[in-house]
Amino acid sequence: MINLDSLNNYLCFSIRHLMKKIDRQLGDKLEGYGISIPQSFILYSLLEDDGITLKEIGTRTLIDSSSMTVLVDKLENEGMVERRLDSQDRRAIRVFITDKGKDLATEVTSIAKEFNVFLYDLLGEGNQKEFLHGVNNLINGLE
């Protein structure tokens, strides 16, 4: 059992500390493109499945609905996405990526992949699968 007399041994603290560092470093890389990490997740989701609803994007990206509206507003104002009413369900709004958004998403995806390779390299080849397995165990166990 890990000694929990030190804050650094608390898993919650260590994961939060790691995420802050990841957010800062990846955020700095994306800043030059005028896009935030959550906005990049939205564009990536639309590259995978264009025309999904705001709710579906939120579920995939783990972004809550109040933040989602603001993020999509910014992307729409920049000409990266456009909203359209669903022809089958007037209450639903579908989001479509524009050509400009596709170009940016492609560049940003390349940066994200490079950053993930960097993170995997830091883990070392012997630890990568174990780390992912442990993280997925935590995610599934907390659902």
Buried (B, 14 or more C-beta within 10 A) or exposed (E): EEEEEEEEEEEEEEEEEEEEEBEEEBEEBBEEEEBBBBBBBBBBBBBEEBEBBBEBBBEBBEBEEEEBBEBBEBBBEBEBBBEEEEEEEEEBBBBEBBEEBBEBBEBBBEBBEEBEEEBBEEEEEEEBEEBEEEEEEEEEEEE
